[in-house]
Amino acid sequence: MNPNPAPYGAYPQQPYPYIPYIPPTQPPQWADPVKLEQKAIRRSASRLAFAALSSLPLQILFANGAAILLLFCGVNLMFPGPNSIGGFPALAYYLIASMLSYVSIVLPYGLFLLGGRRRLVDTVLVEKTGVLNGLLLVLAGAFVCVIMNIPANLISALLEQLGLSGATNTDSLTVNSVTELIAMVVSVVLIAPVTEEFAFRGVTTAVLRRWGDWPAILFSGVIFGMAHYSFQALPVVMLGGIAMSFLYVRTRNIWISIGVHFLNNLFAVLPIGVNYLWGEMAANAVSVLSFYLIVVLGIIALVLLIIRQKKTRSVFRTPMQRGLAVPNKALHLFLNPGFIVYLLVFLVMSVVTAYVS
């Protein structure tokens, strides 16, 4: 041991190279900003597609769990009667569908928001639109959705001519009591529009508007249409979803798209309720009358909206945003693992539905 150690600080200091600090939120200086944005588009679109796809296994798990619970409660599911939907009693089916809207739709997209550290108030927008503007926009959007039932019906007829199932999503619904009627309205007309608009309009468009409004609108409509796993439902749901996404982006008010969704679902199940209350003839009459009513009101609403927009510019206060200029946005939106897997599952499930239903 050295009896005379050197005093503190007497040793020569080794020179160290200066390394500037780069905050973790900033990209490295050597990274290509364009490639980083393209990667961000692919990652966001892929995660949103996986969030939509996750609803399918969640539905299967929840439905099987509900079936086991009903069996323990003494409900006979082995030999379903005429008043059953998907093997469940009608009332149980509507109650399960209401809970499934939250488990299979709100839960995945809620976790998506948490994972991205996004605030709900910054994602699901509710800005003032005006009562008259809001009413006209809802009627115009419902008109677009109803009109798209025409190609959907043509596809259904074509599938039936080929010996396949052309049934729509509402063909299996049935009502045989006032309780079932109320449960159907709550599930299909009230709960489904809120949960689906939260996911496909609120979350999806909020995430993708960074790269432009039109990419966000188109992607939201496509994955919304595919979420129903049906060839015949694809045109009406996809183009209806595009219309609702457009209204949400231009108004920044989620209640407008919820109102359109509400009206569309209401007109879809209205003949079922009328059939239970007043018979098949009344249901057919209401189906025809409601179609022409929404067409007439929708055309009037569109004309008034065009006039108001040209004169006062008060309908759409928010202009369309182009977003970040990134080459090949559409390619990166749809050519990613999440969307590719989602597309394959959609094709398989739609074929199975056409053959089995």
C-alpha positions as a printed NumPy array, in Angstrom:
array([[  0.   ,   0.   ,   0.   ],
       [  1.357,   3.402,  -0.941],
       [  1.999,   5.337,   2.295],
       [  1.755,   8.642,   0.437],
       [ -1.278,   8.456,  -1.837],
       [ -1.781,  11.208,  -4.398],
       [ -4.279,  13.828,  -3.366],
       [ -7.798,  13.826,  -4.865],
       [ -7.808,  15.193,  -8.358],
       [ -4.095,  14.678,  -8.955],
       [ -4.604,  11.82 , -11.419],
       [ -4.671,  12.843, -15.08 ],
       [ -8.194,  13.056, -16.526],
       [ -8.992,  10.904, -19.573],
       [-10.614,  12.902, -22.373],
       [-14.05 ,  11.493, -23.389],
       [-15.723,  12.356, -26.689],
       [-18.769,  14.605, -26.427],
       [-21.984,  12.783, -27.377],
       [-25.001,  15.073, -27.83 ],
       [-28.208,  13.965, -26.116],
       [-31.07 ,  13.075, -28.447],
       [-34.515,  13.009, -26.808],
       [-36.283,   9.663, -27.304],
       [-39.276,  11.357, -28.958],
       [-37.128,  12.644, -31.823],
       [-35.937,  10.384, -34.666],
       [-32.2  ,   9.805, -35.059],
       [-30.477,  12.333, -37.239],
       [-29.496,   9.687, -39.761],
       [-33.096,   8.382, -40.229],
       [-35.09 ,   9.2  , -43.361],
       [-38.223,  11.148, -42.252],
       [-40.235,   9.865, -45.228],
       [-39.479,   6.228, -44.436],
       [-40.284,   6.833, -40.787],
       [-43.721,   8.2  , -41.724],
       [-44.372,   5.29 , -44.072],
       [-43.483,   2.9  , -41.275],
       [-45.794,   4.798, -38.925],
       [-48.679,   4.494, -41.405],
       [-48.159,   0.743, -41.775],
       [-47.889,   0.246, -38.02 ],
       [-51.001,   2.295, -37.208],
       [-53.116,   0.698, -39.951],
       [-51.932,  -2.777, -38.972],
       [-52.803,  -2.258, -35.316],
       [-56.229,  -0.854, -36.182],
       [-56.92 ,  -3.842, -38.434],
       [-55.884,  -6.241, -35.679],
       [-58.167,  -4.373, -33.264],
       [-61.086,  -4.907, -35.669],
       [-60.11 ,  -8.537, -36.212],
       [-59.886,  -9.244, -32.48 ],
       [-63.652,  -8.811, -32.193],
       [-64.184, -12.192, -33.885],
       [-62.38 , -14.423, -31.32 ],
       [-63.798, -12.284, -28.513],
       [-67.304, -12.892, -29.841],
       [-66.682, -16.634, -30.038],
       [-65.254, -16.824, -26.516],
       [-67.978, -14.684, -24.991],
       [-70.796, -16.494, -26.824],
       [-69.483, -19.893, -25.734],
       [-69.125, -18.679, -22.166],
       [-72.693, -17.376, -22.241],
       [-73.904, -20.706, -23.675],
       [-72.236, -22.643, -20.849],
       [-73.782, -20.303, -18.28 ],
       [-77.242, -20.722, -19.812],
       [-76.848, -24.506, -19.809],
       [-76.048, -24.426, -16.085],
       [-79.163, -22.283, -15.601],
       [-81.289, -24.97 , -17.252],
       [-81.809, -23.356, -20.671],
       [-82.092, -25.964, -23.416],
       [-79.657, -25.007, -26.167],
       [-79.285, -28.459, -27.666],
       [-82.671, -28.327, -29.419],
       [-83.391, -24.647, -30.133],
       [-86.988, -23.821, -30.916],
       [-88.403, -21.646, -33.7  ],
       [-88.055, -18.552, -31.512],
       [-84.25 , -18.713, -31.456],
       [-81.364, -16.846, -33.067],
       [-78.015, -18.54 , -33.541],
       [-79.051, -21.327, -31.187],
       [-79.959, -18.914, -28.374],
       [-83.436, -17.887, -27.239],
       [-84.225, -14.533, -28.846],
       [-84.184, -12.558, -25.603],
       [-80.892, -14.107, -24.512],
       [-79.416, -13.416, -27.948],
       [-80.24 ,  -9.686, -27.779],
       [-78.871,  -9.381, -24.249],
       [-75.672, -11.199, -25.217],
       [-75.326,  -9.041, -28.361],
       [-75.631,  -5.891, -26.25 ],
       [-72.81 ,  -7.005, -23.956],
       [-70.751,  -8.216, -26.916],
       [-70.762,  -4.7  , -28.371],
       [-68.684,  -3.569, -25.428],
       [-66.55 ,  -6.702, -25.032],
       [-65.634,  -7.187, -28.691],
       [-65.605,  -3.588, -29.975],
       [-65.106,  -1.06 , -27.192],
       [-62.568,  -3.178, -25.29 ],
       [-60.028,  -3.695, -28.153],
       [-60.168,  -0.078, -29.276],
       [-60.074,   1.156, -25.691],
       [-56.894,  -0.85 , -25.151],
       [-55.578,   0.604, -28.408],
       [-56.064,   4.104, -26.997],
       [-54.392,   3.169, -23.73 ],
       [-51.455,   1.595, -25.531],
       [-50.975,   4.739, -27.602],
       [-51.509,   7.008, -24.587],
       [-54.3  ,   8.843, -26.34 ],
       [-56.928,  10.757, -24.424],
       [-60.568,  10.006, -25.14 ],
       [-61.496,  13.709, -25.358],
       [-58.862,  14.229, -28.048],
       [-59.987,  11.19 , -30.018],
       [-63.788,  11.185, -29.968],
       [-64.741,  14.733, -30.936],
       [-68.014,  16.494, -30.151],
       [-68.128,  19.995, -31.603],
       [-71.165,  22.187, -32.161],
       [-72.864,  21.618, -35.486],
       [-76.224,  23.317, -35.123],
       [-79.601,  21.645, -34.855],
       [-80.683,  22.248, -38.459],
       [-77.317,  21.311, -39.938],
       [-77.162,  18.206, -37.779],
       [-80.654,  17.068, -38.803],
       [-79.962,  17.621, -42.512],
       [-76.622,  15.802, -42.321],
       [-78.17 ,  12.815, -40.552],
       [-80.945,  12.53 , -43.151],
       [-78.466,  12.858, -46.028],
       [-76.192,  10.202, -44.527],
       [-79.111,   7.844, -43.925],
       [-80.168,   8.341, -47.549],
       [-76.726,   7.158, -48.749],
       [-76.884,   4.103, -46.48 ],
       [-80.398,   3.149, -47.59 ],
       [-79.582,   3.571, -51.288],
       [-76.674,   1.167, -50.901],
       [-79.155,  -1.564, -49.96 ],
       [-79.935,  -1.839, -53.678],
       [-76.558,  -3.39 , -54.67 ],
       [-76.637,  -5.421, -51.458],
       [-79.985,  -6.929, -52.486],
       [-78.648,  -7.658, -55.979],
       [-75.683,  -9.534, -54.502],
       [-78.034, -11.47 , -52.235],
       [-80.184, -12.467, -55.206],
       [-77.102, -13.524, -57.173],
       [-75.835, -15.69 , -54.29 ],
       [-79.23 , -17.357, -53.957],
       [-79.286, -18.129, -57.687],
       [-75.931, -19.833, -57.229],
       [-77.398, -21.982, -54.477],
       [-75.667, -20.045, -51.683],
       [-77.061, -18.095, -48.772],
       [-77.999, -14.514, -49.516],
       [-79.353, -13.757, -46.059],
       [-78.663, -10.318, -44.632],
       [-77.658,  -9.542, -41.07 ],
       [-81.253,  -8.856, -40.03 ],
       [-82.902, -11.87 , -41.68 ],
       [-82.311, -14.06 , -38.632],
       [-83.753, -11.562, -36.153],
       [-87.112, -12.446, -34.664],
       [-89.495, -10.978, -32.11 ],
       [-92.31 , -12.786, -30.295],
       [-92.906, -10.616, -27.242],
       [-92.756,  -6.998, -26.155],
       [-89.705,  -7.793, -24.034],
       [-87.867,  -9.202, -27.047],
       [-88.903,  -6.184, -29.111],
       [-87.453,  -3.786, -26.535],
       [-84.278,  -5.875, -26.227],
       [-83.823,  -5.886, -30.018],
       [-84.237,  -2.109, -30.269],
       [-81.809,  -1.498, -27.408],
       [-79.192,  -3.858, -28.852],
       [-79.399,  -3.064, -32.566],
       [-80.627,   0.541, -32.644],
       [-79.184,   2.117, -29.487],
       [-76.051,   0.262, -28.384],
       [-74.542,  -0.889, -31.695],
       [-74.346,   2.598, -33.286],
       [-72.584,   4.072, -30.252],
       [-69.993,   1.325, -29.841],
       [-69.254,   0.939, -33.559],
       [-68.972,   4.674, -34.174],
       [-66.599,   4.977, -31.231],
       [-64.32 ,   2.369, -32.8  ],
       [-64.534,   2.9  , -36.541],
       [-65.145,   6.644, -36.696],
       [-63.785,   8.051, -33.443],
       [-60.616,   6.017, -32.911],
       [-59.75 ,   4.963, -36.463],
       [-60.105,   8.354, -38.128],
       [-58.416,  10.158, -35.234],
       [-55.339,   7.971, -35.589],
       [-55.065,   8.133, -39.382],
       [-55.913,  11.814, -39.968],
       [-52.24 ,  12.567, -39.395],
       [-51.716,  11.406, -42.998],
       [-54.811,  13.02 , -44.469],
       [-58.574,  12.933, -44.146],
       [-59.291,  10.841, -47.227],
       [-56.962,   7.974, -46.239],
       [-58.582,   7.943, -42.801],
       [-62.098,   7.97 , -44.293],
       [-61.426,   5.185, -46.807],
       [-59.609,   2.918, -44.358],
       [-62.32 ,   3.368, -41.729],
       [-65.055,   2.472, -44.223],
       [-63.224,  -0.584, -45.563],
       [-62.473,  -2.221, -42.209],
       [-65.991,  -1.373, -41.004],
       [-67.51 ,  -3.114, -44.025],
       [-65.308,  -6.166, -43.556],
       [-66.27 ,  -6.416, -39.873],
       [-69.648,  -7.917, -40.855],
       [-68.045, -10.882, -42.683],
       [-70.615, -10.949, -45.471],
       [-70.267, -10.443, -49.236],
       [-73.78 ,  -9.071, -49.594],
       [-73.433,  -6.689, -46.658],
       [-70.049,  -5.361, -47.776],
       [-71.213,  -2.636, -50.237],
       [-73.89 ,  -1.125, -47.992],
       [-71.781,  -1.252, -44.837],
       [-68.533,  -0.12 , -46.463],
       [-69.959,   2.817, -48.403],
       [-72.209,   3.713, -45.497],
       [-69.122,   3.693, -43.3  ],
       [-67.307,   5.963, -45.754],
       [-70.253,   8.389, -45.697],
       [-70.343,   8.424, -41.891],
       [-66.57 ,   8.871, -41.705],
       [-66.798,  11.818, -44.106],
       [-69.482,  13.466, -41.979],
       [-67.479,  12.891, -38.813],
       [-64.29 ,  14.35 , -40.29 ],
       [-66.048,  17.427, -41.706],
       [-68.177,  18.152, -38.628],
       [-65.865,  16.826, -35.891],
       [-69.024,  15.671, -34.127],
       [-69.392,  11.948, -33.405],
       [-73.114,  12.36 , -32.756],
       [-73.735,  13.062, -36.45 ],
       [-72.38 ,   9.675, -37.516],
       [-74.134,   8.014, -34.569],
       [-77.403,   9.582, -35.753],
       [-76.91 ,   8.218, -39.283],
       [-76.086,   4.778, -37.891],
       [-79.113,   4.95 , -35.609],
       [-81.507,   5.741, -38.458],
       [-80.035,   3.054, -40.706],
       [-80.409,   0.353, -38.043],
       [-83.863,   1.595, -37.096],
       [-85.169,   1.253, -40.649],
       [-83.548,  -2.201, -40.871],
       [-85.378,  -3.621, -37.838],
       [-88.586,  -1.59 , -38.104],
       [-90.391,  -4.193, -40.306],
       [-89.524,  -6.908, -37.75 ],
       [-91.231,  -5.017, -34.953],
       [-94.199,  -4.099, -37.145],
       [-94.567,  -7.734, -38.211],
       [-94.886,  -8.774, -34.571],
       [-97.35 ,  -5.997, -33.714],
       [-99.565,  -5.861, -36.813],
       [-98.659,  -8.71 , -39.154],
       [-96.705,  -9.391, -42.33 ],
       [-98.737,  -7.162, -44.65 ],
       [-98.178,  -4.149, -42.416],
       [-94.482,  -4.988, -42.196],
       [-94.128,  -5.094, -45.984],
       [-95.978,  -1.791, -46.323],
       [-93.799,  -0.132, -43.679],
       [-90.653,  -1.466, -45.348],
       [-91.596,   0.087, -48.701],
       [-92.872,   3.343, -47.211],
       [-89.826,   3.826, -44.996],
       [-87.516,   3.314, -47.977],
       [-89.216,   5.984, -50.083],
       [-89.556,   8.285, -47.078],
       [-85.841,   8.287, -46.334],
       [-85.065,   8.685, -50.056],
       [-87.313,  11.748, -50.387],
       [-86.138,  13.314, -47.127],
       [-82.518,  12.525, -47.986],
       [-82.706,  14.208, -51.396],
       [-84.332,  17.286, -49.852],
       [-81.653,  17.351, -47.165],
       [-78.864,  17.104, -49.748],
       [-80.286,  19.997, -51.772],
       [-80.655,  22.194, -48.685],
       [-77.136,  21.342, -47.533],
       [-75.669,  22.308, -50.907],
       [-77.566,  25.619, -50.869],
       [-76.539,  26.418, -47.287],
       [-72.915,  25.537, -47.929],
       [-72.719,  27.731, -51.028],
       [-74.447,  30.692, -49.397],
       [-73.191,  30.711, -45.82 ],
       [-70.373,  28.121, -45.654],
       [-71.856,  27.074, -42.321],
       [-72.411,  23.355, -42.94 ],
       [-68.79 ,  22.224, -43.057],
       [-66.618,  24.575, -41.04 ],
       [-63.639,  22.196, -41.065],
       [-61.883,  21.878, -44.447],
       [-60.452,  18.587, -45.605],
       [-56.87 ,  18.111, -44.422],
       [-54.227,  16.671, -46.751],
       [-52.028,  15.554, -43.885],
       [-48.35 ,  14.774, -44.123],
       [-47.049,  14.367, -47.656],
       [-45.978,  10.732, -47.737],
       [-45.566,   8.805, -51.013],
       [-47.809,   5.777, -51.6  ],
       [-50.115,   6.325, -48.63 ],
       [-52.716,   3.84 , -49.89 ],
       [-50.069,   1.166, -50.397],
       [-48.882,   1.423, -46.797],
       [-52.439,   1.61 , -45.452],
       [-53.488,  -1.694, -46.966],
       [-50.213,  -3.56 , -47.427],
       [-49.377,  -4.423, -43.841],
       [-49.656,  -7.585, -41.71 ],
       [-52.81 ,  -6.553, -39.853],
       [-54.894,  -5.703, -42.9  ],
       [-53.68 ,  -8.706, -44.91 ],
       [-54.633, -11.127, -42.12 ],
       [-57.949,  -9.31 , -41.66 ],
       [-58.698,  -9.584, -45.392],
       [-57.948, -13.317, -45.457],
       [-60.177, -13.953, -42.435],
       [-62.94 , -11.865, -44.032],
       [-62.806, -13.917, -47.244],
       [-62.816, -17.245, -45.395],
       [-65.638, -16.251, -43.033],
       [-67.752, -14.792, -45.844],
       [-67.402, -17.982, -47.911],
       [-68.265, -20.139, -44.898],
       [-71.297, -17.964, -44.163],
       [-72.485, -18.188, -47.772],
       [-72.293, -21.998, -47.721],
       [-73.455, -22.749, -44.186],
       [-76.187, -20.187, -43.482]])
